[in-house]
Amino acid sequence: MDTLLVLNVDPRLEEELIDFLLRQDGVTGFTAQVVYGHGPGGHMTLAEQVAGRRKRVQVQVLMQAADVRAVLDGLPGVGRDIVWWQQPVSASGRID
């Protein structure tokens, strides 16, 4: 596993995104958590603009870089307003 793919989505897409990821051959597991996005208010509701943040679900997928494109290509079927980034991972492991 040499890449961390991070996806930030609207909470309404969480279940569909999880179902999608579970069907991907290159995804063996992932972590999901609630986060709050801060940034330009173009997609924010008025209440979110006043609060200065927007609730999101962030999913982190440790995977092979070669499999990232297949996941990204399938995301439009999950929904819109998905923010993503990819980071190299120099090492990973599991302590049992």
N, C-alpha and C positions, 0 to 999 in steps of 0.2 A: 504494500500500500504506500504509494508515493505522493498522493495528492489529497488535500482536504477540499471538498466542494461544499460551499456554504450557500444555503438558499434561505432567503427571507420572503415570507408570503403573508398575505392577509389571513387572519385566523379562520375565516370561512373556507379557505382552501386546504386547511390542515389534513382533514381526513382523506380527501382526494389525492393530495400529494403523498401521504403515507401509503395509500393503496398503490399508487403509481410506482413508488420506489421499491416496494416489496415485490413488484413484478419484474424489476430490472435485473438482468443477469450479472451485471458488473457491480451490483450493490449487495453487500453481505450483511450490512447493518448500518445503523445511523442513530443519532441523538437528536431529540427535538426539545425545544424549550421556548417559553414565552419571553419575548424581548420587547423593547420599546425603541422605535426608530425616531431619530431627530433629523430634521433637514427641511428643505424647501416645502412649503405647504400646499403645493399644487394638487396633490391627491388627498389631502387631509380634509376631514369634515371641519366645520366651524369649531366644534367642541375640541377636536384634536389640535387645531391651530391655537386656540386659547391655552390649552394645556401645554403646548409646545412639544408634544410627542404623539406617537401613533403606535398602537399595539400591533405586534407582528408575531409570527411563529418563525423561529430560526431552526433549520435542520442542518446538521453537520454530517457529512458523509465521507468517511475515510475510504479511498478507493484508488484504483490504478488510473493514471492520467489518460491512458488509452481508452478508457470507458466513459470519460466525462462527456464527450461530444454526443454519445447516444442518449445520455440522460438529458442534456440540454435540448436536444432536438425534440424530445418528447414532452417537454414542459408546456408548450402552448396548448396541449390537450388537457392539461390540468387547470389552466386558467391564465389570467393576465396579472400584471403588476407583481411579477416575481423578480426580485433582485438577487443576483448571484455573484460569487467570486470564487476563484480557485487559488489555492496556496500550495506550494511545494511542502512536502513533509520529509524531513531529513531522517527521522527514525520514528518507529512506533512499536508497540508490543503489548503484551498482556501479562499481568502478574496474577497467577492463580493461587 
